[in-house]
Amino acid sequence: MALFDTTSFRIAEQGLDLLVRQQQVIAQNIANVDTPEYKAKYLYFAGVLKEQMDAKGLSTGKKRLELASVIHTDENTKDQPDGNNVDSDTQSALFAKNAIQYQALINQINAEFTMMRTAMRKS
């Protein structure tokens, strides 16, 4: 339906998908905190968003934005003698930050729906 096919909804939808993916990566790191030689993984997408916006001409409104992400494995850091580099405090903080970002996007979507309902009632 065209009513929900707006840039705002598409970005929010894709953002939620990326945050779910990031939550999975963080959960995998936490689950492997005691696994010898396990290397922490991180999902990056914030920098990719700007590149996508510039490359797809979002400012003109003529092209559809597609968010992308990259999973990076930290091969350089060795925090523990067994070769595992997962820091549980860092991962817990990332988990909490991700949950806050997820809730913020849900709130944004709810605000969009509230505005639509208000507009429909006044017409």
C-alpha positions as CSV (number, residue, x, y, z in Angstrom):
1,M,0.0,0.0,0.0
2,A,1.4,3.4,-1.0
3,L,0.4,4.9,2.3
4,F,3.2,3.0,4.1
5,D,5.7,3.1,1.2
6,T,7.4,6.3,2.3
7,T,11.1,6.9,2.9
8,S,10.5,7.2,6.6
9,F,8.8,3.8,6.9
10,R,11.3,2.1,4.6
11,I,14.3,3.4,6.7
12,A,12.6,2.4,9.9
13,E,11.8,-1.0,8.6
14,Q,15.3,-1.6,7.4
15,G,16.7,-0.1,10.5
16,L,14.7,-2.6,12.7
17,D,16.0,-5.4,10.5
18,L,19.6,-4.3,11.0
19,L,19.1,-3.9,14.8
20,V,17.7,-7.4,15.0
21,R,20.7,-8.6,13.1
22,Q,23.1,-6.7,15.4
23,Q,21.3,-8.1,18.4
24,Q,22.0,-11.6,17.0
25,V,25.7,-10.8,16.5
26,I,26.0,-9.5,20.1
27,A,24.1,-12.5,21.5
28,Q,26.5,-14.8,19.6
29,N,29.5,-12.9,21.1
30,I,28.1,-13.2,24.6
31,A,27.3,-16.9,24.1
32,N,31.0,-17.5,23.1
33,V,32.6,-15.4,25.9
34,D,34.3,-18.5,27.3
35,T,35.1,-20.2,23.9
36,P,38.9,-20.4,23.3
37,E,40.1,-18.6,20.2
38,Y,36.7,-17.1,19.5
39,K,36.9,-13.7,18.0
40,A,34.3,-11.0,18.6
41,K,32.2,-9.9,15.7
42,Y,30.6,-6.5,15.1
43,L,27.9,-5.4,12.7
44,Y,28.6,-2.0,11.0
45,F,25.9,-0.1,9.2
46,A,25.9,3.5,10.3
47,G,28.6,4.6,7.9
48,V,27.0,2.6,5.1
49,L,23.8,4.5,5.5
50,K,25.4,7.8,4.5
51,E,27.1,6.2,1.6
52,Q,23.9,4.6,0.4
53,M,22.0,8.0,0.8
54,D,24.7,9.8,-1.3
55,A,25.0,7.0,-3.9
56,K,21.2,6.6,-4.4
57,G,20.4,10.3,-4.6
58,L,18.0,10.2,-1.7
59,S,18.0,14.0,-1.6
60,T,16.2,14.0,-5.0
61,G,13.6,11.5,-3.7
62,K,13.8,9.6,-7.0
63,K,15.6,6.5,-5.8
64,R,14.8,3.9,-3.1
65,L,17.1,3.6,-0.2
66,E,18.5,0.2,0.7
67,L,20.5,-0.1,3.9
68,A,23.4,-2.5,4.0
69,S,25.6,-3.9,6.7
70,V,29.0,-5.5,7.1
71,I,30.0,-8.0,9.8
72,H,33.6,-7.5,10.9
73,T,35.5,-10.0,13.0
74,D,38.1,-8.5,15.4
75,E,41.2,-10.5,14.7
76,N,43.7,-8.1,16.2
77,T,42.6,-7.9,19.9
78,K,43.6,-10.6,22.3
79,D,42.0,-9.8,25.7
80,Q,42.4,-13.3,27.2
81,P,45.3,-15.8,27.3
82,D,43.1,-18.4,25.5
83,G,42.9,-16.1,22.4
84,N,39.3,-15.1,23.0
85,N,38.7,-11.4,22.7
86,V,35.1,-11.0,23.8
87,D,34.7,-8.5,26.6
88,S,31.4,-9.3,28.4
89,D,31.1,-5.7,29.7
90,T,31.4,-4.2,26.3
91,Q,29.0,-6.7,24.8
92,S,26.4,-6.0,27.6
93,A,26.7,-2.2,26.9
94,L,26.3,-2.8,23.1
95,F,23.3,-5.0,23.9
96,A,21.7,-2.2,26.0
97,K,22.5,0.4,23.4
98,N,21.0,-1.7,20.6
99,A,17.8,-2.2,22.7
100,I,17.5,1.6,23.1
101,Q,17.9,2.2,19.4
102,Y,15.3,-0.5,18.6
103,Q,12.8,1.1,21.0
104,A,13.5,4.6,19.5
105,L,12.6,3.2,16.0
106,I,9.5,1.6,17.3
107,N,8.5,5.0,18.9
108,Q,9.2,6.7,15.6
109,I,6.9,4.3,13.7
110,N,4.2,4.7,16.4
111,A,4.4,8.5,16.0
112,E,4.0,8.1,12.2
113,F,0.9,6.0,12.8
114,T,-0.5,8.6,15.3
115,M,0.0,11.4,12.8
116,M,-1.8,9.3,10.1
117,R,-4.7,8.6,12.4
118,T,-5.0,12.2,13.3
119,A,-5.0,13.3,9.7
120,M,-7.7,10.7,8.8
121,R,-9.9,11.9,11.6
122,K,-9.7,15.5,10.6
123,S,-10.6,14.9,6.9
